[in-house]
Amino acid sequence: MSEATPRLARTGPRPALLTFLGAVGTVTGSKFLVESDRSRILVDCGLFQGFADLRRRNREKFARDARDIHAVVVTHAHLDHRGYLPRLVRQGFRGPILMSADTARLAEIVLRDSARLQMEAAQRANEHGWSKHHPAEPLYDDADVEKTLTYFDPVPVGSETEIEAGTRVTLHRAGHILGAAWAHLTMEDGHSLAVSGDLGRPGHPLLLPPEPFSGADVLLVESTYGDRRHDQERGRSDLSSVIERTVSRGGTAVIPAFAIDRTEVVLHELAGLRNSGVLPASVPVYVDSPMALAALDVYRDALRGRSPELRPEVLDQGPNALSPDPFLAARSVQESIASNRSRGPCVIVSSAGMATGGRVLHHLHRLLPDPRNSVVIVGFAAAGTRARDLVDGVRALKMFGEYIPVRAEVADVPHFSAHADAGQILDWLRDAPPPHTTYLVHGEEASSAALRARIERELGWTAVVPRSGEAVLIR
């Protein structure tokens, strides 16, 4: 009997393994685990939002032992990309959390607010018996956030940083919100992975567009608007029209807005409406969100420091770019209550953007039953959120344990989204060398499938919509 052929010895590191732990079939919960012989790195660490089935995943034990994760790379400060961090730390993570300096500053604001909201929601649920859990408990608390902040490790955008021996990351401007980046990882075997995070649109009124994709062996690209096209001029026209109608009726326009970037963009547009006379000087604008006001301070500091992320024309406007005076800040609970009691025409900008929680719920609770008022949805509304229910024409909205009739005008103005649309994503990719595989993530099923088809048809690239929990090689 002949001898078996000897197995050749492996001379180099094995290919890294990429596992999709979130943001597959949904726009939330971004988590992508990269495992090699020497390192285990998580790119983004976001919360699931929307449907209850998704939110329940936030309470599940993390897919790996959190103590074995060496580092986390965060693309930007939105909750669906880094809101799970304190939960990961609670489970034993103790490594560096790499991000841009502006993302670190904004993420601290958002995590503190997230913990506060969760603690308050758990307290109310226990007082009123709303929760199925007895007792209701927050995902994490202030102590978890404080511990998480000690692991923040800001890195310069545009410079390569070594994470572990042989594994390096470079952050590139993404133009989505201040500090947002797309990440390029080089593994110890020489292969590379790029993760788009959330890409901004070239027409963002405040920020410069993303730096172009420059190539990688494997690419993860967001597909939030993979089946849609933005019309910026229509967005401005629609916002102007609904504000004008609401003011003429003597009503209040409430704008649920993400605390970071969307509030700044909305204030910029309202400043334009104030200058044009559409929004009279007698109609006050309230910003009712401590987190949004704290983030606004970060943007104003960026204006004063002439940040290279901001458009030159915005820098030339200075602080007036974000101030539709009279502009009233509701920082305290008492100021929030006062804004909620206001009568006569006014505009209230409040978070959360998808009306999943926060002070905006108190405004919706009061304003929805009155047809003089309006609710203006100015960005993407994920399935399972109250904002999406309003866009879809629901007749009653549940909050605080009861259903509130929807008689106010609901205006869907998605063109103010900070996400690139399908054509803009194609333009971002078009001049780059083709990856071995492109994976469509961070999108609902229809939008991911539509963008996958366009990438294959127009670029000739291999494009795949992965499954939740699926693992693939990076090579």
N, C-alpha and C positions, 0 to 999 in steps of 0.2 A: 504494500500500500504506500503510495507516494506521500511525502510529507506535505502538510498544509502550507500554503504560501504565507510567510511571516507578515504580520501587520506592520505597516510603516509607522515609525514613531512620529508624533506630531512635533514640529519644529518651532511653531509660533503660537501665539495666543488664539484661543477659540473665538469665533465671531460672537459679538455681543447679542444679547437677546432683548427684544423690545416687546413689552406687554401693555396692552390697552386696558387700563383700569377705570377709565371714565371718558366722558365726552364722545361716546360712540352711540349714534342714534338719538342724541340729545345735545343741547348747546351748553350743558352744565357739567360740573364734576370733572374738569380736566385733570387727568393723572396719567402719566406715561412713564413706565418703569424701564430703565435701561440697566441690564446686568451683564457684566463681563467677568473675566477671571479675577480681576483685582478690585472692581468697584461695583456698587449698586447705587444708581442715581435716579432720583425721581424728578421728572420735568413737569412742573406745575403740580399743585396740590389743592384742588378746588372743591367746593361744596356742590352737591347735587341740589337743584332747586326745581320747583314746579310740582308735578304730580306726587301724591303721597308715596307711591311705590318708589320713586326716585329719592325722595327725602329720607325714606327709611334706610337707604343705603349708607347715609352718613353715620348711622349708629352701628353699622356692622364693623366687626374687627377688620383692620386693614389686611390686605391680601398677603402681605409678608410681615415678618416680625419687624416692627418699626425700629428696633434697636440695630437691625442689620442694614438699614439705609444709611449710606455714607454722607450723602448731601442731597439737597433739593435745589433745583434751578427754577426760579419764578419769572415768568415772562412779563407779568404786569399785576396791578394791585386789585383788580376786580375780584369779588368774592368767589366766583365760579372758577377762578384760577389759583387762589391761594387761601381760601376761607377754611380749608380743612387742616391747615398747619397746626393750630393749637391742639386739635384732636390727635394728630400724629405725635406731637410732643407728649401729650398725656399718655400715649401708649409706649413711650420710651425712646423716641427719636432724639438724638443728641448731636447731630452734625451741623455743618454750616448751611445757611440758606442764602444762596447767591441771587442777586438781583441788582438792578441799577439803583443809584442813590435816590432818585425821585420815587421809584417804586417802593423803596424801603420806607421813605417818609410817609407816602400815601397809605401803604399797607398797614403801618402802625395805627393810623387813624381809623381805618376800616375794621381792623381786627378788634380794637377796643370797642367800637360801636357794635360790632357783631355780638361780642360777648354780652354787652349790656342789654341788647335787644332780646337775646336768648334767655337771659336771666329774668328779665321783666316778663317775657311771654310765659315762662315756666311758672312764675309766681302768680300771674293772672289765671293761668289754667288750673292751678291748684286751688285758688280762691273760689273759682266759679265752676269747677268740675268739668272743664272743656276737654281735658286730655283723656286718652285711653290708658295712659300710664299713671300709676299711682305709687309714689308721687311723680309728677312731671319734672324732668331734670333737663337743664341746658346741655347742649353738646359739649360746651366748655365754658369756663368762667374767667373772671379777671385774672386769677392766679395763673391759669394756663397761658393766657395771652402774655403776661409779664415774662414768664419763662421763655416763651417762643421768641420774644423780641431779643433776648440775649444771644440767640443764634443767627440773627440777621448779619449778613456779610456783604455789604454793597461792593460791587465791582465796576470798573469803568466800562462804559459802552465803547465798542470798537477795538478793545484790546483783549488779547487772548489770556485766559486765566486757567491755571492748572488746578483741577479739582482733586484728583487722585493721581498717583504715578502713572503717566502715560495718557490720562484722560483730561482733555482740555475743552473749555467752552469760550465762545466769543458771542457777545450780545450785539445786535444791530438794531438801529432805530426802526420801530414798527408803525409809528404815527397813529396809534389807536387812542391812547390817553398819554398824559405826561409820564415819561419814564418807561413806556411800553417798549418791549424789544422782541425780536425773533431770535431764537437761539441756535447756534451751530456748535455741535459737539463733535470732537475728533476722538475716536476710541484708541486704545493701546495697540490694536492691530492695524491702525491707519485708516479704517473705514470711518465714515462720518454720517451724522444724523442732523437734520435741520427741523426745527419745530417752529411753526409760524406764530404760535400764540394767537392773539387777535390782531388782524391787520387793519390799519386805518385806511380811509379812502383818500384819494388825492385831493378831493374837494373839501377836506376838513377845514372849517373856518378858522381854526386856531393853530393847528399843527402842520408841520411839513409832512409830505408823504413818506411811506416806508422806504428804507433803503432796499434796492432790488435784491431778489434772491440770486445768490451767486453760485449755487450748486451744492449737492451733497449726494451720498450714495442712497440715502433714504430720506424722504421728506414727509412730514406730517403737516397738512395745511387745513386751516379752518374752512368751514363751508356753511356758516350761519346764513348767509344770503346767496347760497350757491345756485338758487333758481330765480333770482330777482335782480332788478336793476334800480339803482337809486336815481331820483330826479330831484336834484338839489333845488332848482328854481321852483318846482312845484311844491316842495316842502316849505320853502319860505312863503310862497303864496297861500298855501293852506293854513299855515300858522297865523299869518296876518288876517286871513278871513275869519277864522274862528275867534280870534281875540276881538276883532271888530264887532262881530255878531254878539258876542257875550257882553261886551261893554254896552252896546246899544240896548240890550235887554235889561241892563242894570244888574247883571249876574256876576258870578265869580268863576274865573277859569282856574282850575287846579291842574297842574302839570306834574304827574309822577315822573321823577327824573333820577337817574343814577347819580349818587352823590359826587362821583368822580368823573369829570369831563362833561357828562351830559348837562349837569347844572351849569357849568361854565359856558357851554355852547348855547344853551337856552338863554342865559343872561346876555350873551353877546347878540343873539338875534332880537331879544326884547329891547336892548339898547338901540338897535337899528330901527325898530318899530316906534320907539320913543322919539328918535330924531326925525322920523318921517311924519309924525303926528298921528299915526294909527293908534298908538297907545298914549292917550292924553296924559299930561303931567299930573292931572288930578287923580289918576288911577294908580294906587300904590302897587308895588311888586314886593311880595314877601318871599324870603327864602327861609323855609321852616325845616331845618335839618342841621343839627350840630355838626354832623360828619361832613355834609356838603359845605358848610361855612369854613370848617377847618381845612378841607381840600381847596377851597377857594383861596385861602391864604397861601397855600403852596403854589398855586398857579400865579398869584400876584407876585410872589417872590421870584418866580421864573420870569415874569415880565420885567421886574426891576433888575434882575440879573442878566437880562437879554439872553435867555436860554437858546442854544442852537436848535432846539426842537420846534420853536415857535416861528410862525411866518413873519417875515420882515414887516409887512403892513400892520400886523397886530402889535409888534414891538413898538412901531411908530405911534400907535394909539395910546399906549401906556395903560394905566389902570382903568381908564374910561372904556376900554374894550370889554370889560366885564361888569359894568355898573349902570343899569338903566334907572338912574335916579328919578324920583324918590325910590330907594331900594332899602327895605327894612329887614334887618336880620333878626330872626327868632331863635335865639340860642337857648334860653332858659325855658322850662316848662311853662312858666307864667306868660312869657312872650308868645309861645306856641298857642296857648289857650286864647290869648288876645287876638292872634291872627285868625283863629278858628271862629271867633265871635264877630269878626268884621262883617259889616253890612254895606251894601252898595258895591259898585264895580271894583274889583281888584283882581290881581293875578297871584296865585300861590304856587311856588315851586317847592316840592317836597319829595323826600325819598321814603320808601324804596321805589326804584324805577318800574318794577313789575308789580308793585302794590302787594308784595308778599309780606310786608310788615312795615314798621316804622310809623312816623307821625302822619304820613299821607293817609293812612287808614281813618284817622279821626276826621280829616277833611272830607274824605269820600263819604263817610258815615253821615255827615251833616249835609253835604251838597248834592248827593245823587238824587234825592227825591224831588228836587226843585228844577223844573224845565228851563228856568232862566240861566242856570249854571251850565258849565261845560267841563268835560274831562278830556285833556289832550294827551294822547299816548304818542311820545316822540321818539320811540325806538323799537327795537325788537321785543316782542312779548312772547315769552316761551309758553308752550302748551302747559296747561295746568296752573297757570298763574291768574290772579284776578285781572291783571292788565289784558291778558289774552281773552278772558271771558268777556270783558267789556268790548274789546275789538270785535269779537264774534257775535255781539248783539244780545248778551244775556239780559233778561228782564229784571232779575233780582240778583244781588251779590251778597254772599255770606261773609260776615265779619263780626267779631266779638260775640260769636254764638247765636247770631240772628241774621235773617235775610233782609236786605235793604232794597227797596224798589229803585230801579234805574230809570229816572225820567229826565235826567240831565242829558244834554247833547254829548255824544261821544265822538271825538274826532281822532281818526287814526292817521298820524303823520310820521310814517316810518323812515322818511328820507333824512331825518336827522341822526340816524344811526351812525356810530363811530366805526362800524364794520365796513370793509370793502365789499362791493357787490361782486357778482360772478365775473363780469367783464373786467373789473379792476384786479381781481385775483389772477385772471388769465394774463393780464398785462404784467403783473408782478413776476410771473413765472416765465414769460415768453422768451426772454433773451438768455436764459440760463441753460447750461448743459443738462440733459435729461437725467433725473435720478434713476436708479435701478427700479425703484417702486415709489409711487406717491400714494399716501394714505389720506383719505378724506375723513376728518374728525370734526368735532365741535359743530355739529349741525343735526337738524332733524332729518329723518330718513329721506324724505323727498328732495330736500336741498342737497344733501350729500350725494345722492344718486345722480341728480342733474349735473352737478359740477364734475363728478367723475366722468360722465359721458362727454362733457365738453372738453375736458383735458385730453381724453383719449382721441376725440374727433379732431380737435384743433391743433393739439401739440404732438399727437402720436405717442404720448407717454403711457406707460403701464400704470393704471390708477385703480385703486381698490378701496372699497368701504369695509373696514374691518369689523369684526364682531367683538362685543364686550368680553373682556377676559382673554382674547386671542393673543398668542405670542408668535413673533416672527423674528427671523435673523436679520441683523444689520450687516449687509455685505453687497 
